[in-house]
Amino acid sequence: MAEAGVYLSGALTAFVALILLGAAWHKAQSFLETTGFVAGYGLVPPGRETVVLRLLIAAEAVAVVLLVLPWTRTAGGALAAALFTGYGAAMALALRAGKDRIECGCGGAPQIVSRPVILRNLVLTAAALAVALLPEGPMGPAAALVALAAGLTLWCVYGIVERLLANAGHMRLAARS
């Protein structure tokens, strides 16, 4: 049974690392656009958006490094969970303030902040917490490849869900117009 936990941990570690790597890459590649998303939330003092965005990119990159190093995987999972929780909280605050037409700025398919996107972040938080809490253990090369393949599969399914959420958000906006 402990072996299953080690495999699940490996798969979730790969999945969370890929999500954060993609998010950091997207934010860095679309820095000016993402700065606008940060401003759209209204949670950062004007003029400080670029500093906050740089810190977020750095935190995501650090989390990825921590996740891929076996001796820091637990810290990486905890940092990833904190990031996903913070992003979800920012989205919830934006919705509560009536800002239901802003992009989440998460990376990937453009998504409008919504309850389903917040729920997605709760799921990502749970996955990251599982990485931090599941047992670690040695894996042979074949087992590591299986865990990596499972993580990649989860990442592909996540990409499909992201597209569905993006389309649903834009359809809601079109219906209101």
C-alpha positions as CSV (number, residue, x, y, z in Angstrom):
1,M,0.0,0.0,0.0
2,A,2.9,2.4,0.8
3,E,4.2,1.7,-2.7
4,A,0.9,3.1,-4.2
5,G,1.4,6.3,-2.2
6,V,4.9,6.7,-3.5
7,Y,3.7,6.3,-7.1
8,L,0.8,8.7,-6.5
9,S,3.2,11.2,-5.0
10,G,5.4,10.9,-8.0
11,A,2.6,11.4,-10.4
12,L,1.1,14.4,-8.5
13,T,4.6,15.9,-8.1
14,A,5.1,15.8,-11.9
15,F,1.6,17.2,-12.5
16,V,1.9,20.1,-10.0
17,A,5.4,20.9,-11.3
18,L,4.1,21.0,-14.9
19,I,1.2,23.3,-13.9
20,L,3.5,25.7,-12.1
21,L,6.2,25.6,-14.8
22,G,3.5,26.5,-17.4
23,A,2.1,29.3,-15.2
24,A,5.5,30.8,-14.6
25,W,6.4,30.6,-18.3
26,H,3.2,32.2,-19.4
27,K,3.5,35.0,-16.9
28,A,7.1,35.7,-18.0
29,Q,6.3,35.5,-21.7
30,S,3.2,37.7,-21.5
31,F,4.5,39.9,-18.7
32,L,2.8,43.2,-19.8
33,E,-0.5,41.5,-20.4
34,T,-0.3,39.6,-17.1
35,T,0.6,42.9,-15.3
36,G,-2.8,44.1,-16.5
37,F,-4.5,41.0,-15.0
38,V,-2.8,41.7,-11.7
39,A,-4.1,45.3,-11.8
40,G,-7.6,44.0,-12.7
41,Y,-7.9,42.3,-9.4
42,G,-7.5,45.6,-7.6
43,L,-5.6,44.0,-4.7
44,V,-2.2,45.5,-5.4
45,P,-1.5,49.2,-4.9
46,P,-1.2,51.0,-8.3
47,G,2.3,51.0,-9.6
48,R,3.3,47.8,-7.7
49,E,1.8,45.3,-10.1
50,T,5.1,44.5,-11.8
51,V,6.9,43.9,-8.5
52,V,4.1,41.6,-7.4
53,L,4.1,39.7,-10.7
54,R,7.9,39.2,-10.6
55,L,7.6,37.8,-7.1
56,L,4.8,35.5,-8.2
57,I,6.9,34.2,-11.2
58,A,9.9,33.7,-8.8
59,A,7.7,31.8,-6.3
60,E,6.3,29.6,-9.0
61,A,9.8,28.9,-10.3
62,V,11.1,28.1,-6.8
63,A,8.2,25.8,-6.2
64,V,9.1,23.9,-9.4
65,V,12.7,23.5,-8.3
66,L,11.7,22.4,-4.8
67,L,9.3,19.9,-6.3
68,V,11.8,18.2,-8.6
69,L,14.5,17.8,-5.9
70,P,13.5,14.8,-3.8
71,W,14.8,16.3,-0.5
72,T,12.7,19.4,-0.9
73,R,9.6,17.9,-2.4
74,T,7.6,18.5,0.7
75,A,8.5,22.2,0.8
76,G,7.7,22.4,-2.9
77,G,4.2,20.9,-2.3
78,A,3.6,23.3,0.6
79,L,4.7,26.3,-1.5
80,A,2.6,25.2,-4.4
81,A,-0.5,24.8,-2.2
82,A,0.1,28.3,-0.8
83,L,0.3,29.7,-4.3
84,F,-2.9,27.9,-5.5
85,T,-4.7,29.0,-2.3
86,G,-3.6,32.6,-2.7
87,Y,-4.7,32.7,-6.3
88,G,-8.1,31.2,-5.4
89,A,-8.5,33.7,-2.6
90,A,-7.7,36.6,-4.9
91,M,-10.3,35.3,-7.4
92,A,-12.9,34.9,-4.7
93,L,-12.2,38.5,-3.5
94,A,-12.5,39.7,-7.1
95,L,-15.9,38.0,-7.6
96,R,-17.1,39.3,-4.3
97,A,-16.2,42.8,-5.4
98,G,-18.2,42.3,-8.6
99,K,-15.2,41.9,-10.9
100,D,-16.6,39.0,-12.9
101,R,-15.2,40.1,-16.3
102,I,-11.5,39.9,-15.6
103,E,-9.1,37.2,-16.8
104,C,-7.6,35.0,-14.1
105,G,-4.1,35.4,-15.4
106,C,-3.3,31.8,-14.7
107,G,-1.7,30.9,-18.0
108,G,-2.9,28.7,-20.8
109,A,-6.3,29.3,-22.2
110,P,-7.7,32.8,-21.2
111,Q,-10.3,32.3,-18.5
112,I,-12.7,34.6,-16.9
113,V,-12.7,34.6,-13.1
114,S,-15.6,32.4,-11.9
115,R,-16.6,29.9,-9.3
116,P,-15.5,26.9,-11.4
117,V,-12.1,28.5,-11.8
118,I,-11.9,28.9,-8.0
119,L,-13.0,25.3,-7.6
120,R,-10.2,24.3,-10.0
121,N,-7.7,26.1,-7.7
122,L,-9.1,24.2,-4.7
123,V,-8.4,20.9,-6.6
124,L,-4.9,22.1,-7.4
125,T,-4.4,23.0,-3.7
126,A,-5.4,19.5,-2.7
127,A,-3.0,18.0,-5.2
128,A,-0.2,20.1,-4.0
129,L,-1.0,19.3,-0.3
130,A,-1.0,15.6,-1.3
131,V,2.5,16.0,-2.7
132,A,3.6,17.5,0.6
133,L,1.9,14.8,2.7
134,L,2.2,11.6,0.7
135,P,5.1,9.3,1.6
136,E,8.4,9.5,-0.2
137,G,10.3,6.5,-1.2
138,P,12.8,5.2,-3.7
139,M,11.5,4.3,-7.2
140,G,13.4,2.4,-9.8
141,P,13.7,3.9,-13.3
142,A,10.7,2.0,-14.7
143,A,8.5,3.1,-11.7
144,A,9.7,6.7,-12.1
145,L,8.8,6.6,-15.8
146,V,5.3,5.3,-15.0
147,A,4.8,8.0,-12.3
148,L,6.0,10.7,-14.8
149,A,3.7,9.3,-17.5
150,A,0.8,9.4,-15.1
151,G,1.7,13.0,-14.2
152,L,1.8,14.0,-17.9
153,T,-1.6,12.3,-18.4
154,L,-3.1,14.3,-15.5
155,W,-1.5,17.4,-17.1
156,C,-3.1,16.7,-20.4
157,V,-6.5,16.1,-18.8
158,Y,-6.0,19.4,-16.9
159,G,-5.4,21.1,-20.3
160,I,-8.7,19.8,-21.6
161,V,-10.6,21.0,-18.5
162,E,-8.9,24.4,-18.8
163,R,-10.2,24.7,-22.4
164,L,-13.7,23.8,-21.2
165,L,-13.6,26.3,-18.4
166,A,-12.3,29.0,-20.8
167,N,-15.1,28.3,-23.3
168,A,-17.7,28.2,-20.6
169,G,-16.6,31.6,-19.2
170,H,-16.7,33.3,-22.5
171,M,-20.1,31.8,-23.3
172,R,-21.4,33.2,-20.0
173,L,-20.1,36.6,-20.9
174,A,-21.6,36.4,-24.4
175,A,-25.0,35.4,-22.9
176,R,-24.9,38.5,-20.6
177,S,-24.1,40.9,-23.5
